[in-house]
């Protein structure tokens, strides 16, 4: 009696004072400990019972196994009880066997529970249902249906609980037809009026997106319990009907139905997005009001809600305040860190779980594996693989898929294929992960091979398979050999009508250099949705930026709603073209349509303003430091670097570290670039070595190029050469081009010649190798060698990339080449140039004719310098912009040293700010000075 009222102390007192205790006394007391949740105490009590020679009944053993099950942290104890059961011959007891089934199912070891099930001599409907529950909890939804079918074949009569789980599974599978077939069986057995069956039907219809049917079942129920109300609230929430779920909650309280943790948890699931978080915060207040903040289920849902809203700090606070945590709590927090790309925190939490001996389920391990997004996490990834083997979870298909995916991200395809081969069961997700890994590794032959093996095994392809295969084709050769034949296969199998496949075909043809086919596919679509528009915009952005921006306008005119991707691509196009006015208009539209709260769009707008020279606007859009993502930090550091604010770039990096954001590959590229352009050699080298030793970021080719540039610009050419020899990655064209450019600055012909040879080995048609080597020779007066290099270019039909500068006025872009004569304002431009020349000569300008790379007299060299495209563009800008306003000039090649000097003098002479953007950075000229401090 006492333990039934939770007074276990009184019960134990009476037990201890019984003069003669029999088996019934021990069994009753044992059940009491389990009933009140004192699971570790029940194990201790059981040991004492056995030690005194009492034989436990099957009922007590089943109760003890339930304790190990419910505790969620007594797996080893459960194994010991199982061994004891085998020893005393109680495995044939149906209740004991059923409890063990449930125990292994709870810990995700369904293979063990399945083996146990097959060995059991006697089974009842509860046994079958326990097996179904184990597979359901493990995510093996197909197995749930298979077991149900087997039950019917063997004539086992299902009960309410069996049907409830099977019908709910139909909802999770989104298979309404199968659900109706099961419902027919329910009606045949006369169980259609069962409240639990009706509740599962509501869940099923909700899972299938048929909310009207869910409400029909709910409205026609003769009797409703709290689960019924929770089910209809959950059905509304599942389908994003936030207001409908809140309305049901209001009615529920109106009819005086008790609100429990499940009710509030169901409501919280719909409040995860940013715009509905206000409702979630309100419900969180109700949680506190009802005294349910200590409820594990509610705490878990709060963690998930804040996680989905990107508020990992709030989720972490809920987690830390939870007085009691179950495995779902730990898994939810782990998933939160992964979802918010806080991989180090996720792995630290997983390590803490291991230290605290928390059970590792397939859900736990899947999240931990997802926290290894790239090869930086190779060692943790391999450790997790070992843990999967040690815990017996490697046979779980979801774990296997996660491992294949992880090794694919690392481009370790031999390991990925080994995992796939030893998996006892594979599905389309497994093959999609393998194919996606080969596509990421740019190995089209292996992509096709894996696809053929998938078909031979009989695994049906889905649209994701097709998309992954198409993602493996990148070159014109890939298109002819694989892309076009695979397109024919897509048509034959009917996947051509899939909207995702259509957009991927557009992308594939564009990547392989056939933009005409991309446009043809797009134009041939009967219905052009936002996915197709976004694909064609991105395809054109890689081939012709002006066309991409026009397509954005056409998309809007066609009445197709612009989405986050559309705005991100369009803003990126505006950034690359430095089209500030168009970018501003797009940003205005972003704000008008409410996309300014979107993380990616905001970052794209920041990047656009940074590349268009508007650093103040970058800072206006920048989120507060505590809400700043790593991408936002990277854009800020990169923008500071491009605008010559080197110290600010370093300060931003330090602030980023202080706030706990881990820098990545991109962060260090921006930081090292800032050091390179600012002449901060020692700082740059220190950052490079800290990158690997402190932050675990492996050096990439971009980092190496920055270091070579850093050393080369400062004249430390021997160190730059030695650095190349010791690089951990293979030197590419960027490496040798950077060294060659440094040789030009410091007039080192011999090293320049070596760099040019390496560059031409990689690509004999690279015009930059010839041009830079020619310039190195010209700056040292070796005119014969200059002519020799130019003759080689002529004999090989290699043309130098022409210099081009431009100024944008309103919607018109005015381009100027070397010695431009075709512009309508040519006369005014050259008159202005003459005026500027006279003004700056009087101010002390002396031409540096070493930048005139022709073998002519000094007068002709100076004349040639004044024909440079950036000077012509400057004169045009001064003529056509209001006095006192800034002039913006853009150039496709690096500005020459003498033009840089001219810009400084002109900024002082005319009293105007001049902004010059070359391919690498911005130069802000004002009052005779430049933001780069003459180091660029």
C-alpha positions in Angstrom: 0.0 0.0 0.0 2.7 2.5 1.1 4.7 2.3 -2.1 1.6 2.7 -4.2 1.3 6.2 -2.6 5.0 6.8 -3.2 5.9 6.3 0.5 8.7 3.9 -0.2 10.4 4.7 3.2 7.4 3.5 5.1 7.2 0.4 3.0 10.9 -0.4 3.6 10.4 0.1 7.3 7.6 -2.4 7.4 9.6 -4.8 5.3 12.6 -4.6 7.5 10.5 -5.3 10.6 8.8 -8.4 9.2 10.0 -11.3 11.4 9.8 -13.8 8.6 10.1 -12.7 5.0 9.0 -14.9 2.2 9.4 -14.7 -1.6 6.2 -12.7 -1.8 7.6 -10.1 0.6 10.8 -9.7 -1.3 9.0 -9.5 -4.7 6.5 -6.9 -3.4 9.2 -4.7 -2.0 11.3 -5.1 -5.2 8.3 -4.0 -7.3 7.9 -0.9 -5.1 11.4 0.3 -5.8 10.8 0.0 -9.5 7.3 1.6 -9.3 8.6 4.8 -7.6 11.6 5.1 -10.0 14.4 4.1 -7.6 16.1 2.0 -10.3 19.7 1.7 -8.9 18.2 0.9 -5.5 16.1 -1.9 -7.1 19.3 -3.5 -8.4 20.9 -3.3 -5.0 17.8 -4.8 -3.3 17.7 -7.6 -5.9 21.3 -8.5 -5.1 20.5 -8.7 -1.4 17.5 -10.9 -2.2 19.5 -13.4 -4.3 22.3 -13.4 -1.7 19.8 -14.6 0.9 18.8 -17.5 -1.3 15.4 -16.4 -2.4 14.3 -17.3 -5.9 12.8 -14.4 -7.9 9.7 -14.9 -9.9 9.3 -14.1 -13.6 7.3 -11.1 -12.6 10.1 -9.7 -10.4 12.7 -10.3 -13.2 10.5 -8.5 -15.7 10.1 -5.6 -13.2 13.9 -5.4 -12.8 14.5 -5.4 -16.5 12.0 -2.6 -16.8 14.1 -0.6 -14.2 17.2 -1.0 -16.4 15.1 0.0 -19.4 13.5 3.1 -17.8 16.7 4.4 -16.2 18.3 4.9 -19.7 21.7 4.6 -18.0 21.8 1.0 -16.7 22.6 -0.9 -19.9 25.4 -3.0 -18.3 23.1 -3.9 -15.4 20.5 -5.0 -17.9 23.0 -7.3 -19.6 23.9 -8.9 -16.2 20.2 -9.5 -15.5 19.9 -11.1 -19.0 22.8 -13.4 -18.1 21.1 -14.3 -14.8 17.8 -15.0 -16.6 19.6 -17.5 -18.9 21.4 -19.0 -15.9 18.2 -19.8 -14.0 16.2 -20.9 -17.1 13.6 -18.1 -17.1 14.2 -17.0 -20.7 11.2 -19.1 -21.7 9.0 -16.9 -19.5 7.0 -14.8 -21.9 6.9 -11.8 -19.6 10.7 -11.9 -19.0 11.4 -12.3 -22.7 9.0 -9.4 -23.6 10.7 -7.1 -21.0 14.2 -8.0 -22.5 12.8 -7.2 -26.0 11.7 -3.8 -24.8 15.0 -3.2 -23.0 17.2 -3.8 -26.1 14.8 -1.8 -28.2 15.1 1.2 -25.8 18.9 1.2 -26.2 18.6 0.9 -30.0 20.0 -2.6 -30.3 17.1 -3.9 -32.4 19.4 -6.7 -33.9 19.7 -8.2 -30.4 16.0 -7.8 -29.7 15.2 -9.4 -33.0 17.5 -12.4 -32.3 16.0 -12.8 -28.9 12.5 -12.6 -30.4 13.2 -15.4 -32.8 14.6 -17.6 -30.0 11.6 -17.2 -27.7 9.4 -20.4 -27.6 6.3 -18.5 -26.5 5.1 -15.2 -27.8 2.0 -13.2 -27.2 0.6 -10.0 -28.7 2.6 -7.9 -26.1 5.8 -9.6 -27.3 5.1 -8.8 -30.9 4.1 -5.3 -30.0 7.4 -4.8 -28.0 9.3 -5.8 -31.1 7.4 -3.3 -33.2 8.0 -0.6 -30.6 11.8 -1.3 -30.7 11.9 -1.0 -34.5 9.7 2.1 -34.3 11.9 3.8 -31.8 15.0 2.9 -33.9 13.5 4.6 -37.0 13.1 1.2 -38.8 9.6 2.1 -40.1 9.6 -0.4 -42.9 10.3 -3.2 -40.4 7.3 -2.1 -38.3 5.1 -2.7 -41.3 6.9 -6.0 -42.1 6.4 -7.3 -38.6 2.7 -6.3 -38.6 2.2 -8.2 -41.9 4.0 -11.2 -40.4 1.6 -11.0 -37.3 -1.3 -11.3 -39.7 0.1 -14.2 -41.6 0.8 -16.1 -38.4 -2.7 -15.3 -37.1 -1.7 -13.2 -34.1 -4.6 -11.0 -33.1 -3.5 -7.4 -32.7 -4.6 -5.2 -29.8 -5.2 -1.5 -29.5 -1.6 -0.7 -28.8 -0.4 -2.7 -31.9 -2.8 -0.9 -34.2 -1.9 2.5 -32.6 1.8 2.1 -33.4 1.2 0.7 -36.9 -1.2 3.4 -37.9 1.1 6.1 -36.5 4.0 4.5 -38.5 1.9 4.8 -41.7 1.7 8.6 -40.9 5.4 8.8 -40.5 5.9 7.0 -43.8 3.3 9.4 -45.3 1.5 6.3 -46.7 -2.2 7.1 -46.3 -3.3 4.2 -48.5 -1.5 1.7 -46.2 -3.1 3.4 -43.2 -6.5 2.9 -44.7 -5.8 -0.8 -45.3 -4.8 -1.2 -41.6 -7.9 0.7 -40.7 -9.9 -1.9 -42.5 -8.4 -4.6 -40.3 -9.2 -2.4 -37.2 -12.9 -2.2 -38.3 -13.0 -5.9 -39.0 -12.0 -6.6 -35.4 -14.4 -4.0 -34.1 -11.7 -1.7 -32.6 -12.7 1.4 -34.5 -14.2 3.0 -31.4 -11.0 2.6 -29.4 -9.7 6.0 -28.2 -6.1 4.9 -28.8 -6.8 3.8 -32.4 -8.7 7.1 -33.1 -5.8 9.1 -31.6 -3.3 7.2 -33.9 -5.5 8.0 -36.9 -5.4 11.7 -36.1 -1.6 11.4 -35.9 -1.5 9.5 -39.2 -3.6 12.0 -41.1 -1.5 14.8 -39.6 1.7 13.0 -40.7 0.2 12.6 -44.2 -0.7 16.3 -44.4 -4.4 15.6 -44.4 -5.4 17.9 -41.5 -9.1 18.0 -42.6 -9.4 14.2 -42.1 -7.6 14.5 -38.8 -10.2 17.0 -37.6 -13.0 14.8 -39.0 -11.8 11.8 -36.8 -11.4 14.2 -33.8 -14.9 15.8 -34.3 -16.6 12.3 -34.5 -15.0 10.8 -31.5 -17.6 9.7 -28.8 -15.0 10.0 -26.1 -11.8 12.1 -26.1 -8.9 11.9 -23.6 -6.0 14.3 -23.2 -4.1 12.3 -25.9 -6.9 13.1 -28.4 -6.5 16.8 -27.8 -2.7 16.5 -27.9 -2.9 14.6 -31.1 -5.0 17.2 -32.9 -2.8 20.0 -31.6 0.2 18.0 -32.9 -1.4 17.3 -36.3 -2.0 21.1 -36.7 1.6 21.8 -35.5 3.1 19.2 -37.9 1.6 21.0 -40.9 2.8 24.4 -39.8 -0.7 25.6 -38.7 0.5 27.6 -35.7 -2.7 29.6 -35.2 -4.9 26.5 -35.6 -2.9 24.6 -33.0 -3.2 27.5 -30.6 -6.9 27.7 -31.3 -7.2 24.0 -30.4 -5.3 24.7 -27.2 -7.7 27.5 -26.3 -10.7 25.1 -26.8 -9.0 22.4 -24.8 -8.6 24.7 -21.8 -12.2 26.0 -22.3 -13.6 22.4 -21.9 -11.4 22.1 -18.7 -9.2 19.4 -20.1 -6.0 19.1 -18.1 -3.0 20.6 -19.9 0.1 18.3 -19.5 3.7 18.3 -20.7 2.7 16.7 -24.1 0.2 19.5 -24.8 2.8 22.2 -24.3 5.5 20.2 -26.1 3.2 19.9 -29.2 2.6 23.6 -29.2 6.3 24.4 -28.9 7.2 22.3 -31.9 5.4 24.8 -34.2 7.2 27.8 -32.8 10.7 27.0 -33.9 11.0 29.5 -36.8 12.1 33.1 -36.1 8.8 34.8 -36.9 6.8 32.5 -34.5 9.3 32.5 -31.7 7.2 35.1 -29.9 4.5 32.4 -29.5 7.1 30.0 -28.3 8.4 32.5 -25.7 4.8 32.9 -24.5 4.3 29.1 -24.2 7.6 29.0 -22.4 6.1 31.4 -19.9 3.1 29.0 -19.5 5.5 26.2 -18.9 6.9 28.2 -15.9 3.4 29.1 -14.7 2.2 25.5 -14.7 5.4 24.4 -12.9 6.5 22.2 -15.8 9.9 23.6 -16.3 11.4 20.6 -14.6 9.6 18.2 -16.9 12.1 16.4 -19.1 9.8 16.2 -22.2 9.0 19.9 -22.1 12.7 20.8 -21.6 13.6 18.7 -24.6 11.1 20.4 -26.8 12.2 23.9 -25.6 15.8 22.9 -26.6 14.5 21.8 -30.1 12.4 25.0 -30.5 15.3 27.4 -29.7 17.6 25.3 -31.9 15.4 25.6 -34.9 15.2 29.3 -34.4 19.0 29.5 -34.4 19.1 30.5 -30.7 21.6 27.9 -29.4 22.5 30.1 -26.4 18.8 29.9 -25.2 18.8 26.2 -25.9 22.0 25.8 -23.9 20.4 27.8 -21.0 17.4 25.5 -20.9 19.6 22.4 -21.0 21.8 23.7 -18.2 18.8 24.5 -16.0 17.2 21.1 -16.4 17.3 19.2 -13.1 16.8 15.9 -14.8 18.0 15.0 -18.3 17.2 11.9 -20.3 19.0 10.6 -23.4 16.7 12.8 -25.6 17.8 15.9 -23.7 21.5 15.1 -24.5 20.7 14.2 -28.1 18.6 17.4 -28.6 21.4 19.6 -27.3 23.9 17.7 -29.4 21.7 18.2 -32.5 21.3 21.9 -31.7 25.0 22.4 -31.8 25.3 20.5 -35.1 22.4 22.5 -36.6 24.0 25.8 -35.6 27.4 24.6 -37.0 29.0 24.6 -33.5 30.9 21.4 -34.2 33.5 21.7 -31.5 30.8 22.2 -28.9 28.9 19.2 -30.2 31.9 16.9 -30.0 32.8 18.2 -26.5 29.2 17.4 -25.4 29.5 14.0 -26.9 32.8 13.4 -25.0 31.0 14.5 -21.8 28.3 12.0 -22.4 30.9 9.3 -22.7 32.6 10.4 -19.4 29.2 10.4 -17.6 28.5 6.9 -19.1 25.4 8.1 -20.8 24.0 5.6 -23.3 25.0 6.1 -26.9 22.1 5.4 -29.2 22.0 5.6 -33.0 20.5 9.1 -32.7 23.4 10.2 -30.5 26.1 8.8 -32.8 24.4 10.1 -36.0 24.5 13.7 -34.6 28.1 13.3 -33.5 29.1 12.1 -37.0 27.2 15.1 -38.5 29.5 17.3 -36.3 32.4 16.2 -38.6 31.7 18.3 -41.7 35.1 18.3 -43.3 38.6 16.8 -43.2 39.6 19.0 -40.3 37.6 16.6 -38.2 39.2 13.4 -39.6 40.5 12.2 -36.2 37.2 12.7 -34.3 35.4 11.1 -37.2 37.6 7.9 -37.0 37.1 7.8 -33.2 33.4 8.0 -33.7 33.6 5.1 -36.2 35.4 3.1 -33.6 32.8 3.8 -31.0 30.1 2.7 -33.5 31.9 -0.6 -33.8 32.5 -1.0 -30.1 28.8 -0.3 -29.2 27.5 -2.6 -31.9 25.8 0.2 -33.8 27.7 -0.2 -37.0 25.0 -2.5 -38.3 22.4 0.2 -37.9 21.6 1.4 -41.4 21.3 5.1 -40.3 24.8 4.9 -38.7 26.1 3.2 -41.8 24.7 6.0 -43.9 26.2 8.6 -41.6 29.6 7.0 -41.9 29.5 6.8 -45.7 28.4 10.5 -45.8 31.2 11.5 -43.4 33.9 9.8 -45.4 32.5 11.3 -48.5 32.8 14.8 -47.0 36.4 13.9 -46.2 36.9 12.8 -49.9 38.0 9.4 -48.4 36.1 7.3 -50.9 38.0 4.0 -50.3 36.8 4.1 -46.7 33.3 5.2 -47.7 33.0 2.2 -50.0 34.3 -0.2 -47.4 31.6 0.9 -44.9 29.0 0.4 -47.6 30.2 -3.1 -48.5 30.1 -4.4 -44.9 26.7 -2.9 -44.1 24.2 -5.8 -43.7 21.5 -3.7 -45.2 21.7 -0.8 -47.6 19.0 1.6 -48.9 18.8 4.5 -51.4 20.3 6.9 -48.8 23.4 4.7 -48.6 24.0 4.8 -52.3 23.1 8.5 -52.6 25.8 9.2 -49.9 28.4 7.2 -51.9 27.5 8.8 -55.2 27.5 12.3 -53.6 30.9 11.6 -52.1 32.3 10.7 -55.6 30.7 13.7 -57.1 32.3 16.0 -54.4 35.7 14.3 -55.2 35.1 15.2 -58.9 35.4 11.6 -60.1 32.6 11.2 -62.7 33.7 7.7 -63.7 33.2 6.4 -60.1 29.9 8.3 -59.9 28.6 6.3 -62.9 30.1 3.1 -61.6 28.4 3.5 -58.2 25.1 4.3 -59.9 25.3 1.1 -62.0 26.1 -1.0 -58.8 23.0 0.6 -57.1 20.8 -0.4 -60.0 22.3 -4.0 -60.1 21.5 -4.4 -56.4 17.9 -3.5 -57.2 17.8 -0.3 -55.1 15.5 2.2 -56.8 16.9 5.6 -57.6 15.1 8.7 -56.4 15.4 12.4 -57.4 18.3 12.9 -54.9 20.2 10.1 -56.7 19.8 11.8 -60.0 20.8 15.1 -58.6 24.0 13.6 -57.0 25.0 11.9 -60.3 24.5 15.1 -62.3 26.6 16.9 -59.7 29.6 14.8 -60.7 29.9 16.3 -64.2 32.0 19.4 -64.4 33.8 19.6 -67.7 32.9 19.6 -71.5 34.5 16.1 -71.6 32.2 14.9 -68.7 29.2 16.3 -70.6 29.9 14.3 -73.7 31.0 11.1 -72.0 28.5 11.0 -69.2 26.2 14.0 -68.9 24.3 13.7 -72.2 23.8 9.9 -72.0 22.6 10.3 -68.4 20.2 13.0 -69.5 18.7 10.4 -71.9 18.3 8.0 -69.0 16.5 10.7 -67.0 14.1 11.2 -69.9 13.5 7.4 -70.2 12.9 7.0 -66.4 10.5 9.9 -66.2 12.7 12.0 -63.8 12.7 14.9 -66.3 9.5 16.2 -64.9 10.9 16.5 -61.4 11.5 20.2 -60.6 14.7 19.6 -58.7 16.1 17.5 -61.5 15.2 20.2 -64.1 17.1 22.8 -62.1 20.1 20.5 -61.7 20.2 19.8 -65.4 20.3 23.5 -66.0 23.2 23.8 -63.6 25.0 20.8 -65.0 25.0 22.0 -68.6 26.2 25.5 -67.5 29.1 24.0 -65.4 30.1 21.9 -68.4 30.3 25.1 -70.5 27.1 24.6 -72.5 25.0 27.6 -71.4 22.9 27.4 -74.6 21.5 24.0 -73.5 20.9 25.4 -70.0 18.9 28.3 -71.4 17.1 25.9 -73.8 16.0 23.6 -71.0 14.8 26.6 -69.0 12.9 28.1 -71.9 11.3 24.7 -72.7 9.7 24.4 -69.2 6.0 24.6 -69.1 6.0 25.8 -65.5 8.9 27.8 -64.3 9.0 27.9 -60.5 11.5 29.7 -58.2 13.8 26.7 -58.2 14.2 26.8 -62.0 14.6 30.6 -62.1 17.3 30.4 -59.4 19.1 27.7 -61.3 19.2 29.7 -64.6 20.2 32.9 -62.7 23.1 31.1 -61.1 24.1 29.5 -64.4 24.2 32.8 -66.2 26.0 34.4 -63.2 29.0 32.1 -63.9 29.0 33.0 -67.6 27.6 36.5 -68.0 26.9 38.6 -64.9 24.8 41.3 -66.7 22.4 38.6 -68.1 22.0 37.1 -64.6 20.8 40.5 -63.2 18.4 40.9 -66.1 17.0 37.4 -65.3 16.2 38.6 -61.8 14.2 41.4 -63.2 12.4 39.0 -65.6 11.7 36.6 -62.7 10.0 39.4 -60.7 8.0 40.5 -63.8 6.8 36.9 -64.4 5.2 37.0 -60.9 7.5 34.4 -59.4 8.3 35.2 -55.8 11.9 36.0 -55.2 13.3 33.8 -52.3 16.4 33.8 -50.2 18.4 32.1 -52.9 17.3 34.5 -55.6 18.3 37.5 -53.5 21.6 35.9 -52.5 22.6 35.2 -56.1 21.4 38.6 -57.4 23.3 40.5 -54.6 26.4 38.4 -55.4 26.1 39.4 -59.1 25.8 43.1 -58.1 28.9 42.7 -55.9 31.0 41.1 -58.6 30.0 43.8 -61.1 30.3 46.5 -58.5 26.7 47.6 -59.4 25.9 49.6 -56.3 22.7 51.2 -57.5 21.2 47.8 -58.6 22.4 46.3 -55.3 20.8 49.0 -53.3 17.5 48.5 -55.2 17.7 44.8 -54.5 18.4 45.5 -50.9 15.4 47.8 -50.7 13.3 44.9 -52.1 14.8 42.6 -49.6 13.6 44.9 -46.8 10.2 45.4 -48.4 9.5 41.7 -48.7 10.8 40.9 -45.2 13.9 39.0 -46.1 16.2 41.3 -44.2 16.0 38.9 -41.2 17.4 36.1 -43.3 20.9 35.3 -42.3 22.2 34.4 -45.8 20.6 37.4 -47.5 22.0 39.8 -44.9 25.4 38.4 -45.4 25.1 38.6 -49.2 24.0 42.3 -48.9 27.0 43.0 -46.6 29.3 41.4 -49.2 27.8 43.4 -51.9 28.3 46.7 -50.1 31.8 45.7 -49.2 32.7 44.9 -52.9 31.0 48.1 -54.0 33.2 50.3 -51.8 30.5 51.1 -49.2 32.2 50.1 -45.9 29.8 52.2 -43.8 26.8 50.2 -45.1 28.6 46.9 -44.3 28.9 48.1 -40.7 25.2 49.2 -40.6 24.0 45.7 -41.7 26.4 43.9 -39.4 24.6 41.9 -36.7 25.5 42.6 -33.1 28.6 40.7 -32.0 26.7 38.1 -29.9 24.4 37.3 -32.8 27.1 37.3 -35.5 27.6 34.1 -37.4 31.0 33.0 -38.6 30.0 33.9 -42.1 29.3 37.5 -41.0 32.7 37.7 -39.2 34.4 36.4 -42.4 32.7 39.0 -44.6 33.6 41.8 -42.1 37.3 40.7 -41.9 37.4 40.4 -45.7 35.8 43.8 -46.2 38.3 45.5 -43.8 41.1 43.8 -45.7 39.9 44.9 -49.1 39.5 48.5 -47.9 43.0 48.7 -46.4 41.8 48.7 -42.8 44.3 46.1 -41.8 44.4 46.8 -38.1 40.5 46.7 -37.9 40.6 43.3 -39.7 42.9 42.0 -36.9 40.8 43.5 -34.2 37.6 41.9 -35.7 39.4 38.6 -35.7 40.4 39.0 -32.0 36.8 40.0 -31.1 35.5 36.9 -33.0 37.8 34.7 -30.9 36.8 36.4 -27.6 33.2 35.7 -28.3 33.9 32.0 -28.8 33.4 31.8 -32.6 35.9 29.3 -34.2 37.6 30.7 -37.3 37.6 28.5 -40.4 39.5 28.1 -43.7 37.9 31.3 -45.1 38.6 33.4 -42.0 42.3 32.8 -42.3 42.4 33.5 -46.0 40.9 37.0 -45.3 43.2 37.6 -42.3 46.3 36.5 -44.2 45.3 38.6 -47.2 45.0 41.6 -44.8 48.5 41.0 -43.5 49.9 40.6 -47.0 48.4 43.8 -48.3 49.3 45.7 -45.1 52.9 44.6 -45.0 52.4 42.8 -41.7 54.8 40.0 -42.4 55.6 38.8 -38.9 51.9 38.9 -37.9 50.9 37.0 -41.0 53.4 34.3 -40.4 52.3 34.0 -36.7 48.6 33.7 -37.9 49.6 31.0 -40.4 51.3 28.8 -37.8 48.6 29.4 -35.2 46.0 28.4 -37.8 47.2 24.7 -37.7 48.6 24.5 -34.2 45.9 26.4 -32.2 42.8 26.2 -34.4 43.2 22.9 -36.2 42.6 24.4 -39.6 44.7 22.5 -42.2 46.6 24.8 -44.7 44.9 25.1 -48.1 46.4 26.4 -51.3 44.8 29.8 -50.7 46.6 30.2 -47.4 49.9 29.2 -49.0 49.4 31.8 -51.8 48.8 34.5 -49.1 52.1 33.6 -47.4 54.0 33.6 -50.7 52.4 37.0 -51.5 53.2 38.2 -48.0 56.9 37.3 -48.2 57.2 38.3 -51.8 55.8 41.8 -51.5 58.2 42.5 -48.6 61.2 41.4 -50.7 61.8 38.1 -48.8 61.9 36.2 -52.1 64.3 33.5 -50.9 62.0 32.7 -48.0 59.0 32.6 -50.4 60.9 30.1 -52.6 61.8 27.9 -49.6 58.2 28.1 -48.4 57.0 26.7 -51.7 59.5 23.8 -51.5 58.1 22.9 -48.1 54.4 23.2 -48.9 52.1 20.4 -47.7 49.9 20.9 -50.7 50.9 20.7 -54.4 51.8 24.2 -55.8 49.3 25.4 -58.4 49.2 28.3 -60.9 48.3 30.8 -58.2 51.4 30.0 -56.2 53.8 30.5 -59.1 51.9 33.6 -60.4 52.2 35.2 -57.0 55.9 34.5 -56.8 56.3 35.9 -60.4 54.4 39.1 -59.5 56.7 39.6 -56.5 59.8 39.1 -58.8 58.4 41.9 -61.0 58.1 44.3 -58.0 61.7 43.5 -56.8 63.2 43.0 -60.3 64.5 39.5 -59.7 64.8 38.1 -63.2 66.3 34.7 -62.4 63.7 33.7 -59.9 61.0 35.2 -62.1 62.1 33.0 -65.0 61.9 29.9 -62.7 58.4 30.8 -61.6 57.3 31.4 -65.2 58.7 28.0 -66.2 56.7 26.3 -63.5 53.6 28.3 -64.5 53.9 27.3 -68.2 54.4 23.6 -67.2 51.0 23.7 -65.6 49.4 25.6 -68.5 51.4 26.4 -71.6 48.7 28.8 -72.8 48.7 31.0 -69.6 49.0 34.6 -70.9 49.8 35.9 -67.4 53.1 33.9 -67.3 54.4 35.5 -70.4 53.2 39.0 -69.5 54.6 38.9 -66.0 58.0 37.5 -67.2 58.0 40.2 -69.9 57.4 42.9 -67.3 60.2 41.5 -65.0 62.6 41.8 -68.0 61.3 45.2 -69.0 61.7 46.7 -65.5 65.4 45.6 -65.5 66.0 46.9 -69.1 66.4 43.5 -70.7 64.6 44.5 -73.9 65.9 41.6 -76.0 64.4 39.1 -73.6 61.2 41.1 -73.6 61.0 40.8 -77.4 61.8 37.1 -77.2 58.9 36.5 -74.7 56.5 38.5 -76.9 57.6 36.5 -80.0 56.8 33.2 -78.1 53.4 34.6 -77.4 52.8 35.4 -81.0 54.0 32.0 -82.3 51.6 30.3 -79.9 48.7 32.6 -80.6 48.5 33.7 -77.0 46.9 37.1 -76.5 47.5 39.3 -73.4 44.4 40.1 -71.4 43.7 43.7 -72.3 43.5 46.2 -69.4 40.1 47.7 -68.9 38.7 50.3 -66.5 35.2 51.5 -66.0 33.0 54.1 -64.3 29.3 53.5 -63.6 26.9 56.5 -63.9 23.4 55.6 -62.9 22.5 52.6 -65.0 25.2 53.0 -67.6 28.7 51.5 -67.4 31.4 53.4 -69.3 34.4 51.2 -70.2 37.8 52.4 -71.3 40.8 50.5 -72.7 44.4 51.5 -73.2 44.5 54.8 -75.2 40.7 54.7 -75.6 39.5 56.8 -78.6 36.0 55.5 -79.3 34.1 57.1 -76.4 31.7 60.0 -77.4 33.5 62.3 -74.9 37.0 61.5 -76.1 37.9 65.1 -76.7 36.8 66.3 -73.3 38.5 63.4 -71.6 41.9 64.1 -73.1 41.5 67.8 -72.5 40.8 66.9 -68.8 43.9 64.6 -68.8 46.1 67.5 -70.0 44.6 69.8 -67.3 45.3 67.2 -64.6 48.8 66.6 -65.9 49.6 70.3 -65.6 48.0 70.6 -62.1 49.9 67.7 -60.5 53.2 68.5 -62.1 53.0 71.9 -60.4 52.2 70.1 -57.2 55.4 68.0 -57.5 54.4 64.9 -59.4 57.4 63.3 -61.2 56.5 60.4 -63.6 58.1 57.0 -62.9 58.7 55.7 -66.4 59.9 52.3 -65.2 56.2 51.4 -65.4 56.2 52.1 -69.1 57.1 48.7 -70.4 58.2 49.6 -73.9 61.7 50.3 -75.2 61.2 53.9 -76.2 62.5 57.3 -75.2 61.5 58.9 -71.9 59.0 61.3 -73.5 57.2 58.5 -75.3 57.2 56.4 -72.1 55.5 59.2 -70.2 52.9 59.6 -73.0 52.2 55.9 -72.9 51.6 56.1 -69.1 49.0 58.8 -69.7 47.1 56.4 -72.0 46.5 53.9 -69.2 42.9 53.0 -68.9 42.6 54.0 -65.2 43.7 57.6 -66.0 41.2 57.9 -68.8 38.4 56.5 -66.6 39.4 59.0 -63.8 39.2 62.0 -66.2 35.8 60.8 -67.4 34.6 60.4 -63.8 35.8 63.9 -62.8 33.9 65.4 -65.8 30.6 63.6 -65.3 30.1 63.6 -61.5 29.2 66.6 -59.3 32.0 68.6 -57.8 33.0 67.5 -54.3 31.4 64.0 -54.7 33.5 60.8 -54.6 34.7 59.3 -57.9 34.6 55.5 -58.2 36.8 53.8 -60.8 37.1 50.0 -61.3 39.9 48.1 -63.0 40.2 44.5 -64.1 44.0 44.4 -63.6 46.3 45.6 -60.8 46.9 49.4 -60.9 50.4 50.4 -61.9 52.6 52.3 -59.5 52.7 55.5 -61.5 48.9 55.6 -61.9 48.7 55.1 -58.1 50.9 58.2 -57.7 48.8 60.2 -60.2 45.6 59.3 -58.2 47.1 60.5 -55.0 48.2 63.8 -56.5 44.8 64.4 -58.3 42.9 63.7 -55.0 44.8 66.6 -53.4 44.7 68.9 -56.4 40.9 68.7 -57.0 39.9 68.2 -53.4 37.9 65.0 -54.0 37.9 61.5 -52.7 38.7 58.9 -55.3 38.0 55.2 -54.9 39.8 52.7 -57.1 39.0 49.0 -57.0 41.3 46.5 -58.7 40.8 42.7 -58.6 42.3 42.4 -55.2 41.3 45.5 -53.1 40.1 49.0 -52.8 42.3 52.1 -52.8 40.8 55.1 -51.0 42.6 58.3 -52.2 42.1 61.5 -50.3 44.2 64.7 -49.7 47.2 63.1 -51.5 47.2 59.9 -49.5 46.0 56.3 -50.1 44.5 53.9 -47.6 47.1 51.3 -48.6 49.9 53.5 -47.4 51.7 52.8 -50.7 52.0 49.1 -50.0 49.8 47.0 -52.2 
